[in-house]
């Protein structure tokens, strides 16, 4: 019965979408009349009176065929707050739908598509006779006479560009022009970004489990997004305040961090905040951290709580929801489905590719990693999303030698659970490559002396060369004159820091040429993470086995990003290099950071760095499974630099050029905002609703995911209790 009701509701939505997309000029005319009369609220009889006043009997008959009139007759009231019109629609007893229309840019002088085209032609002629930098306010009155309102641009030049795009689109539509036009018009004002697991804060968290690159990515992302949103709003000449909310988990007992604070403003922004919502069970809220592998039984309730918090904080529905990582993408799917909002998915990493054969041997890993929940959640999110962002092409479809993250989900089997025959189409147009960059205020080339933070050099020298061991750094460097090979990552198996130490220890010539400095783990306290515990033990064993004290410096995870930026540049001063030895790296933010600072970079050939770096031109690829060959490549580079000092500069400059061309946050934010407009447009006006896929996903979630999530033990303030049957 519930499923039948749900189907009927979606059927109504489909008819509504079809009707509105079939009659755009009629929609313009009707809502223009609502807005320009500036009546705060309209009752059903008033709505029908306006409908009959705008359209002739013949036009109304044509609209009946498209269900337009029946939709309007089902409206119980309309609220008009310029430039918005909101309709409350009751298609049948007990069923309500809500429609919000933004009637910017046109007034009631434009009553049809032909009238709009005529107005655009007159506007173009008018703009040819005034200076390009003329503010919109100086010709606003003339445009209102033509039927055009605010939103076309803030100057004559910007207005002319927008009008020209729309004119071309109406005269000879094509996909490129449509994308450019939709990218020009600001349609995204409220953005919600999901990252539920781990410690998410702006300070004192980067050394904790389940934090690191994703937090850095999101904080840089929101600063760039807000800047781009404000720029587009200003250029279009409208006065709307955008909001961005990073939604994460509230941790009441996260001492020394702000993770217990409900709302926190993001530094360097005006309208962006971190909103924290706790995990909740029948026994109350969960106060302490739990691993990202254990979050699954909390997420459905969490999504409901987040929806309530967003309603209170935004007083509106978001225009775009962005999920991060598997848990955040599942919550984003639940929210987007509930609210009818455009959904973007960013995987960052998919565990299926990080842990080889984790699908075939999922039962072996289940108690520790709960891969069955994760893989199921990934399938739901990647199919539910309106569009998917990856940082590189290889994440989607891999390369000649490697399988892509998403490609690996096309077909696979979890023995005894289910078989995936067609999990994802790697060539679906929903996939888009939007590469991030590094914060330009923190990461910039070492040769920009005026910007260098030389006041931090005494601290950095203490960090690198002090002869005293403590909880922050262990082991010493005997020869300060040697170049430094530097690496910085989480201390887990996939990042392969211990593999780097081993390849260094095994190569006597490499040890003669360079020192090794690694930033990873935490010496000061026992790790809560089982993998990190094992890697800590392995690090100590390798350093002792190869007698590396005197040639290696092992530094605890560094949370000061500003100092880290200068640390990269200080390593560059030594004519050293950065190395990222991971078995698999989805993208590689540290690779981008190092290259942005001008530091020659060696990075894994498995994953994003293989695409970021052009081998031998802007850096070098290494195979983490062939440590001896990687060591020889490093030896070859540093020996060549000894013979020809310009070789180091050549690779450094090649890296900087590569970053400028492809990996900046400015390029990222421009592309993401354009994609949000394009996919948001198609979500609401196209007939391609993917109804069958949505129905299947609802079934898959209810019959598979819920059961799997319920089987994961609950953690209550650090203790675990096993879910019982319901």
C-alpha positions in Angstrom: 0.0 0.0 0.0 2.8 2.4 0.9 4.7 1.6 -2.3 1.5 2.2 -4.4 1.0 5.6 -2.7 4.7 6.4 -3.4 4.3 5.5 -7.1 1.3 7.7 -7.4 3.1 10.7 -5.9 6.0 10.2 -8.3 3.6 9.9 -11.2 2.2 13.3 -10.3 5.6 14.8 -10.1 6.4 13.4 -13.6 3.2 14.9 -15.0 4.1 18.2 -13.4 7.6 18.2 -14.8 6.4 17.3 -18.3 3.7 20.0 -18.2 6.0 22.8 -17.1 8.7 21.9 -19.5 6.2 21.7 -22.4 4.9 25.2 -21.7 7.8 27.5 -20.7 6.4 30.7 -22.2 3.0 30.2 -20.5 4.8 29.6 -17.2 6.7 32.8 -17.7 3.4 34.7 -18.4 1.5 33.4 -15.4 4.2 33.7 -12.8 5.1 37.1 -14.1 1.6 38.2 -13.3 1.8 36.8 -9.8 5.1 38.5 -9.0 4.4 41.9 -10.5 1.0 42.2 -8.7 3.0 41.8 -5.4 0.2 40.0 -3.7 1.5 38.2 -0.6 -0.8 35.2 -0.8 -3.3 33.9 -3.3 -6.2 31.5 -2.6 -7.4 28.8 -5.0 -10.1 31.0 -6.6 -7.7 33.8 -7.1 -5.2 31.5 -8.8 -7.8 30.3 -11.2 -9.0 33.8 -11.9 -5.4 34.8 -12.8 -5.2 31.8 -15.0 -8.3 32.7 -16.9 -7.2 36.3 -17.2 -3.9 35.4 -18.8 -5.0 32.7 -21.3 -7.7 32.6 -23.9 -10.2 29.7 -23.9 -8.3 28.1 -26.8 -4.9 28.4 -24.9 -6.5 26.9 -21.8 -7.8 23.9 -23.8 -4.2 23.3 -25.1 -2.8 23.5 -21.6 -5.4 21.0 -20.3 -3.8 18.4 -22.6 -0.5 19.0 -20.8 -2.0 18.7 -17.3 -1.0 22.4 -16.6 -4.5 23.5 -15.6 -5.1 20.4 -13.5 -1.9 21.2 -11.6 -3.1 24.7 -11.0 -6.5 23.6 -9.9 -4.8 21.3 -7.3 -3.0 24.3 -5.8 -4.4 25.2 -2.4 -2.5 28.5 -2.1 0.4 30.5 -3.5 2.9 32.6 -1.6 4.6 35.4 -3.5 7.8 36.9 -2.2 9.5 38.7 -5.1 11.1 37.1 -7.1 9.8 33.8 -5.8 6.4 32.1 -6.2 5.7 29.0 -4.0 2.7 26.8 -4.7 1.2 24.2 -2.2 -0.4 21.5 -4.4 -2.8 18.8 -3.2 -3.3 16.4 -6.1 -5.5 14.1 -4.0 -6.6 13.8 -0.3 -3.7 13.4 2.0 -1.0 14.0 -0.6 0.8 17.3 -0.8 3.5 18.6 -3.2 5.4 21.9 -3.1 6.6 23.9 -6.1 8.9 27.0 -5.9 9.5 29.1 -9.0 12.0 31.9 -9.3 10.6 34.5 -11.6 13.7 36.6 -12.0 14.8 38.5 -15.1 11.3 38.9 -16.7 8.2 40.9 -15.9 4.6 40.8 -17.2 5.4 42.7 -20.4 6.8 39.4 -21.6 3.8 37.2 -22.2 5.1 34.7 -24.8 8.2 33.3 -26.3 8.0 35.5 -29.4 7.7 38.6 -27.1 10.8 37.4 -25.2 12.8 37.1 -28.4 11.6 40.6 -29.5 12.6 42.1 -26.2 16.1 40.5 -26.4 16.7 41.9 -29.9 15.7 45.4 -28.7 17.9 45.1 -25.6 20.9 44.1 -27.8 20.4 47.1 -30.0 20.1 49.4 -27.0 23.3 48.0 -25.4 25.4 48.6 -28.5 25.0 52.4 -28.0 26.2 52.6 -24.4 29.6 52.1 -22.8 30.4 48.5 -21.8 31.1 49.4 -18.2 27.7 51.2 -17.7 26.1 49.9 -14.4 22.8 48.1 -14.8 21.2 50.6 -12.5 21.6 53.3 -15.2 19.5 51.4 -17.7 17.2 49.4 -15.4 14.2 51.6 -16.2 14.7 51.0 -20.0 14.9 47.3 -19.5 11.8 47.1 -17.4 9.9 48.8 -20.3 11.2 45.9 -22.5 10.0 43.3 -19.9 13.4 42.5 -18.5 14.2 42.6 -14.8 17.4 42.3 -12.7 19.6 39.2 -13.1 21.0 39.7 -16.6 24.2 41.3 -15.4 25.7 44.1 -13.3 27.2 46.0 -16.3 26.2 46.6 -19.9 28.9 44.1 -21.0 27.8 41.3 -18.8 24.1 41.9 -19.7 25.0 41.9 -23.4 26.9 38.6 -23.0 23.9 36.9 -21.2 21.3 38.2 -23.7 23.5 37.1 -26.6 23.7 33.6 -25.2 20.0 33.3 -24.6 19.2 34.8 -28.0 21.5 32.2 -29.7 19.9 29.5 -27.6 16.4 30.4 -28.7 17.3 30.9 -32.3 19.6 27.8 -32.8 19.8 25.7 -29.6 22.8 23.5 -29.1 24.3 21.7 -26.0 27.4 24.0 -25.7 25.4 27.2 -25.7 22.9 25.7 -23.3 25.7 24.7 -20.9 27.3 28.1 -21.2 24.0 29.9 -20.5 23.1 27.7 -17.6 26.6 28.3 -16.2 26.1 32.0 -16.4 22.7 32.2 -14.6 23.1 31.9 -10.8 20.7 29.1 -9.8 22.6 27.7 -6.8 22.4 29.8 -3.6 22.2 27.2 -0.8 24.7 24.3 -0.8 25.0 21.5 1.7 28.1 19.4 1.8 28.0 16.1 3.7 31.0 14.6 5.5 29.6 12.7 8.5 32.5 10.5 9.7 35.7 11.4 11.6 36.9 14.5 13.2 36.0 17.5 11.0 37.3 20.8 12.3 39.6 23.6 11.2 42.4 22.9 13.7 43.9 20.1 15.9 42.3 17.2 14.0 44.5 16.3 11.0 46.5 13.8 13.0 43.4 11.9 14.1 42.1 8.8 12.4 39.7 9.3 9.5 40.9 12.9 8.8 43.4 14.4 6.4 43.0 15.0 2.7 39.2 15.0 2.7 39.0 17.7 5.3 41.6 19.8 3.5 39.7 19.2 0.2 36.4 20.3 1.6 37.6 23.4 3.4 39.5 24.6 0.3 36.4 23.6 -1.8 33.9 25.7 0.2 36.2 28.8 0.1 36.5 28.6 -3.6 32.8 27.8 -4.1 31.7 30.8 -2.0 34.0 33.1 -3.9 32.6 31.9 -7.2 29.0 32.1 -6.0 29.4 35.7 -4.8 31.2 36.6 -8.0 28.4 35.2 -10.2 25.7 36.8 -8.1 27.4 40.2 -8.4 28.0 39.9 -12.1 24.4 39.1 -12.7 23.3 42.2 -10.7 21.2 40.5 -8.1 21.1 40.8 -4.3 21.0 37.3 -2.8 23.0 36.0 0.1 24.3 32.5 -0.5 24.8 29.9 2.2 27.1 26.9 2.4 26.8 24.4 5.2 29.3 21.6 5.8 27.4 19.0 7.7 29.4 16.6 9.8 29.2 14.6 13.0 29.0 16.3 16.4 31.5 14.7 18.9 30.7 16.0 22.4 33.8 14.3 23.9 36.3 15.5 21.3 38.5 17.4 23.8 40.9 20.0 22.4 38.9 20.5 19.2 35.7 22.3 18.1 34.1 19.0 17.1 31.6 19.4 20.0 30.4 22.8 18.7 27.1 22.8 16.8 27.8 25.7 14.4 31.2 27.0 13.5 32.1 29.6 10.9 34.7 28.6 8.3 37.7 30.9 8.4 38.2 33.0 5.3 34.5 32.9 4.3 31.5 35.2 4.9 28.6 32.8 4.5 29.9 29.3 5.1 29.6 27.3 8.4 30.2 23.8 9.7 27.0 22.3 11.1 27.5 19.4 13.4 24.8 16.8 14.1 25.3 13.9 16.5 24.8 10.2 15.8 21.7 9.2 17.7 20.3 5.9 18.9 17.4 4.9 21.2 19.8 5.1 24.1 20.8 8.7 23.3 23.6 10.4 21.3 27.0 8.8 20.7 29.6 11.0 22.3 32.9 9.6 21.1 34.6 8.9 17.8 34.1 5.7 16.0 35.8 4.5 12.8 34.4 5.2 9.4 34.0 1.5 9.0 31.5 1.4 11.9 29.1 4.2 11.0 26.5 2.3 8.9 23.8 1.6 11.5 23.5 5.3 12.4 23.2 6.9 9.0 19.4 6.6 8.3 18.5 8.3 11.6 21.3 10.7 11.0 19.9 11.7 7.6 16.5 12.4 9.3 18.1 14.6 11.9 20.2 16.5 9.3 17.0 17.2 7.3 15.4 18.8 10.4 18.6 20.8 11.2 18.8 22.1 7.6 15.2 23.2 7.7 15.8 25.2 10.8 19.2 26.7 9.7 18.4 27.5 6.0 14.6 28.1 6.2 14.7 26.8 2.7 15.5 23.7 0.7 19.1 23.4 -0.5 19.7 23.9 -4.2 22.6 21.4 -4.2 23.7 18.5 -1.9 27.2 17.2 -2.3 28.2 14.0 -0.6 31.8 13.0 0.3 33.1 9.5 0.8 30.8 6.5 1.1 28.9 7.5 4.2 28.4 11.1 3.2 27.2 10.0 -0.3 24.6 7.6 1.2 23.3 10.4 3.5 23.3 12.8 0.5 21.2 10.2 -1.4 18.7 9.9 1.4 18.4 13.7 1.7 18.2 14.4 -2.0 15.5 11.7 -2.4 13.5 13.2 0.5 13.9 16.8 -0.5 13.9 16.5 -4.3 17.3 18.2 -4.5 20.1 17.9 -7.1 22.7 15.5 -5.8 26.5 15.5 -6.5 28.6 12.6 -5.4 32.4 12.8 -4.7 33.9 9.4 -3.8 37.4 10.5 -2.9 38.2 6.8 -2.4 36.3 3.6 -2.9 37.5 0.9 -0.5 36.9 -1.8 -3.2 39.9 -0.6 -5.1 42.0 0.2 -2.0 41.7 -3.4 -0.7 42.4 -5.9 -3.5 39.9 -8.8 -3.7 37.8 -7.2 -0.9 34.7 -8.3 -2.8 35.6 -11.9 -3.2 36.8 -12.2 0.4 34.4 -9.8 2.0 33.4 -12.2 4.7 37.1 -12.4 5.8 37.1 -8.6 6.3 33.6 -8.1 7.5 34.1 -7.9 11.2 36.8 -5.2 10.8 35.7 -3.3 7.8 32.0 -4.1 7.1 32.6 -3.9 3.4 29.2 -5.4 2.6 27.6 -2.2 3.9 30.1 0.1 2.2 29.9 -1.5 -1.2 26.1 -1.5 -1.1 26.0 2.1 0.0 28.4 3.0 -2.9 26.2 1.4 -5.5 23.1 3.2 -4.2 24.9 6.6 -4.1 26.6 6.4 -7.5 23.3 5.4 -9.2 21.1 7.9 -7.3 23.4 10.9 -7.9 22.4 13.4 -10.6 26.1 13.9 -11.3 29.4 12.6 -10.1 32.7 14.5 -9.8 36.1 12.8 -10.0 39.5 14.4 -9.8 41.0 12.4 -12.7 39.8 10.3 -15.6 41.4 7.2 -14.3 39.0 7.3 -11.3 36.2 6.6 -13.8 37.6 4.2 -16.4 41.2 3.6 -15.4 44.0 3.4 -17.9 45.6 0.8 -20.2 47.3 -0.8 -17.2 44.9 -0.1 -14.3 41.2 -0.5 -13.6 39.3 2.7 -12.6 37.5 3.0 -9.2 34.1 3.2 -10.7 34.9 0.8 -13.5 35.5 -1.9 -10.8 31.9 -1.5 -9.8 30.5 -2.5 -13.3 30.3 -6.1 -12.4 31.5 -8.0 -9.2 30.3 -10.6 -6.7 30.0 -10.7 -3.0 29.8 -14.5 -2.6 26.8 -15.6 -0.6 25.3 -12.0 -0.6 24.6 -10.8 -4.1 26.1 -10.5 -7.6 26.3 -7.2 -9.4 25.7 -7.6 -13.1 25.5 -3.9 -14.1 26.5 -1.7 -11.2 27.5 1.5 -13.0 28.0 2.7 -16.6 31.5 4.1 -16.6 30.6 6.2 -19.7 27.4 7.7 -18.3 27.3 11.4 -18.9 26.8 12.0 -15.2 30.6 11.5 -14.8 32.6 14.7 -14.8 36.3 15.5 -14.2 36.7 18.5 -11.9 40.2 18.6 -10.5 40.9 20.4 -7.2 44.0 22.5 -6.5 45.9 23.7 -3.4 45.1 26.8 -1.3 47.1 29.5 -3.1 47.5 31.5 0.1 49.3 28.6 1.8 50.9 26.7 -1.1 52.9 28.9 -3.6 56.3 28.5 -5.4 59.5 28.5 -3.3 61.0 31.2 -5.5 58.4 33.8 -4.5 60.7 35.2 -1.8 58.5 38.2 -0.8 55.7 35.8 0.2 57.9 33.3 2.0 57.3 32.8 5.7 60.9 33.0 6.9 59.8 33.7 10.5 58.9 30.0 10.6 62.3 28.7 9.5 63.7 28.3 13.1 60.7 26.1 13.9 61.2 24.1 10.7 64.9 23.7 11.4 64.1 22.4 14.9 61.6 20.0 13.4 64.0 18.7 10.9 67.5 18.8 12.5 67.2 19.0 16.3 69.4 16.4 17.9 66.8 15.9 20.7 64.2 13.2 20.2 60.7 13.8 21.7 57.0 13.0 21.1 57.0 15.1 17.9 60.1 13.8 16.1 62.4 10.7 16.4 65.8 9.9 15.0 68.3 12.4 13.7 69.9 13.6 10.5 73.7 13.7 10.7 74.5 15.5 7.4 72.4 18.6 7.0 73.9 19.4 3.6 72.3 16.5 1.8 69.0 17.1 -0.2 65.9 15.8 1.5 63.5 13.2 0.1 60.2 14.1 1.9 56.9 12.4 2.3 53.7 13.2 4.3 50.7 10.9 4.7 48.5 9.0 7.1 50.3 6.0 8.6 48.1 3.3 7.1 48.9 0.3 4.9 47.6 1.8 1.7 49.8 5.0 2.0 52.8 2.7 2.1 55.1 4.9 4.2 56.8 1.8 5.6 57.4 0.7 2.0 59.2 4.0 1.3 61.4 3.5 4.4 62.2 0.0 3.2 63.2 1.0 -0.3 65.4 3.7 1.1 67.0 1.4 3.6 67.8 -1.2 0.9 69.6 1.2 -1.5 73.0 2.2 -0.2 73.6 4.8 -3.0 70.3 6.5 -2.3 71.2 6.8 1.4 74.5 8.4 0.4 72.8 11.0 -1.8 69.9 12.1 0.3 68.3 12.2 3.7 64.8 10.8 4.2 62.1 12.8 6.2 58.6 11.3 6.7 55.7 13.0 8.4 53.2 10.3 9.5 51.5 8.9 12.6 51.7 10.1 16.1 54.5 9.3 18.5 52.9 10.9 21.5 50.0 8.5 22.1 48.8 5.0 21.3 46.7 5.0 18.1 43.1 3.9 18.2 43.4 2.6 14.6 44.4 -1.0 14.2 46.2 -0.5 10.9 48.1 2.5 12.3 49.2 0.4 15.3 50.7 -2.2 13.0 52.4 0.4 10.8 53.9 2.1 13.8 55.5 -1.2 14.9 56.7 -1.9 11.3 58.3 1.6 11.1 60.4 1.0 14.2 61.4 -2.5 13.0 62.6 -1.3 9.6 64.6 1.7 11.0 66.3 -0.6 13.4 66.9 -3.4 10.8 68.5 -1.1 8.2 70.2 1.1 10.9 68.8 4.3 9.5 69.2 6.5 12.5 71.4 9.4 11.3 69.8 9.4 7.8 66.1 9.5 8.6 63.8 11.9 10.5 60.4 10.6 11.5 58.0 13.4 12.4 54.5 13.1 13.9 51.6 14.3 11.8 51.6 18.0 11.4 48.3 19.9 11.8 49.6 23.4 11.0 48.9 23.8 7.3 50.5 27.2 7.1 53.8 25.8 8.4 53.4 22.7 6.2 53.3 25.0 3.2 56.6 26.6 4.2 58.0 23.1 5.0 57.5 22.1 1.3 59.3 25.2 0.2 62.1 24.6 2.8 62.6 21.1 1.4 62.8 22.7 -2.1 65.6 25.0 -0.8 67.6 21.9 -0.1 67.1 20.8 -3.7 65.2 17.8 -2.5 62.1 16.1 -3.7 58.6 14.9 -2.6 57.6 11.3 -2.8 54.1 9.8 -2.6 54.6 6.0 -2.5 50.9 4.8 -1.9 49.8 1.4 -3.3 46.8 3.3 -4.5 45.9 7.1 -4.4 42.5 8.2 -5.6 43.8 11.7 -6.3 46.8 13.0 -4.3 46.4 16.4 -2.7 49.9 16.3 -1.2 51.2 15.7 -4.8 49.4 18.9 -5.9 50.7 20.8 -2.8 54.3 19.8 -3.4 54.2 20.6 -7.2 52.5 24.0 -6.4 55.4 24.8 -4.2 57.9 23.9 -6.9 59.1 20.7 -5.4 60.0 17.9 -7.9 57.6 15.1 -7.2 57.7 11.3 -7.4 54.3 9.6 -7.0 52.6 6.3 -7.4 51.5 5.1 -10.8 48.4 3.7 -9.3 45.6 6.3 -9.2 45.4 10.0 -9.6 49.1 11.0 -9.6 49.6 9.0 -12.8 47.3 11.6 -14.5 48.5 14.6 -12.6 52.2 14.0 -13.4 53.6 13.7 -17.0 56.5 11.3 -16.4 59.9 12.9 -16.9 58.3 16.4 -17.6 56.5 17.5 -14.5 57.6 14.8 -12.2 58.0 11.0 -12.1 55.8 7.9 -11.7 56.9 5.1 -9.4 55.6 1.6 -8.9 55.0 1.0 -5.2 55.2 -2.7 -5.8 58.7 -2.4 -7.2 60.6 -0.6 -4.5 64.0 -1.3 -5.8 63.2 0.3 -9.2 61.7 3.3 -7.5 64.9 3.7 -5.5 67.0 3.6 -8.7 64.8 6.2 -10.3 65.5 8.5 -7.3 69.2 7.8 -7.5 69.2 8.6 -11.2 67.4 11.9 -10.6 69.7 13.1 -7.8 72.9 12.0 -9.6 71.8 13.9 -12.7 71.1 16.9 -10.6 74.6 16.7 -9.3 76.0 16.6 -12.8 73.6 19.3 -14.2 72.0 21.6 -11.6 69.5 22.9 -14.2 67.8 19.5 -14.3 66.3 20.0 -10.9 65.0 23.4 -12.0 63.6 21.9 -15.2 61.4 19.3 -13.4 60.4 22.0 -10.8 59.2 24.4 -13.6 57.5 21.5 -15.4 55.4 20.8 -12.3 54.5 24.4 -11.8 53.3 24.7 -15.4 51.2 21.6 -15.1 49.5 22.9 -11.9 48.7 26.3 -13.5 47.1 24.6 -16.5 44.9 22.1 -14.8 44.9 22.1 -11.0 43.6 25.3 -9.4 40.6 25.9 -7.1 39.5 28.7 -9.4 39.1 26.3 -12.3 37.4 23.8 -10.0 34.8 26.2 -8.6 33.9 27.6 -12.1 33.3 24.1 -13.5 31.4 22.8 -10.4 29.0 25.8 -10.5 28.4 25.3 -14.2 27.7 21.6 -13.7 25.3 22.3 -10.8 23.3 24.6 -13.1 23.3 22.2 -16.0 22.3 19.0 -14.0 19.9 21.0 -11.8 18.2 22.3 -15.0 17.8 18.8 -16.5 16.6 17.3 -13.2 13.7 19.7 -13.0 12.6 20.1 -16.7 13.7 17.0 -18.6 11.6 13.9 -19.1 14.5 11.6 -18.2 13.5 11.0 -14.6 15.1 7.5 -14.3 12.0 6.3 -12.6 12.8 2.6 -12.9 16.2 3.1 -11.4 14.9 5.0 -8.5 12.3 2.3 -7.8 15.0 -0.3 -7.9 17.3 1.7 -5.6 14.5 2.1 -3.0 14.0 -1.7 -3.1 17.8 -2.4 -2.9 18.1 0.0 0.1 15.1 -1.5 2.0 15.9 -5.2 1.3 19.7 -5.2 1.4 21.3 -2.1 2.9 19.0 -1.9 6.0 19.6 -5.5 7.0 23.4 -5.2 6.5 23.6 -1.9 8.4 21.6 -3.4 11.3 24.1 -6.3 11.6 26.9 -3.9 12.4 27.5 -3.7 16.1 26.5 -0.4 17.7 29.0 1.6 19.7 27.8 3.4 22.8 30.3 5.8 24.3 33.2 3.7 23.3 31.6 0.3 24.0 30.0 -1.9 21.4 26.6 -3.6 21.6 25.3 -6.0 19.0 22.0 -5.2 17.3 19.3 -7.7 18.1 16.6 -8.8 15.7 13.7 -6.4 15.1 
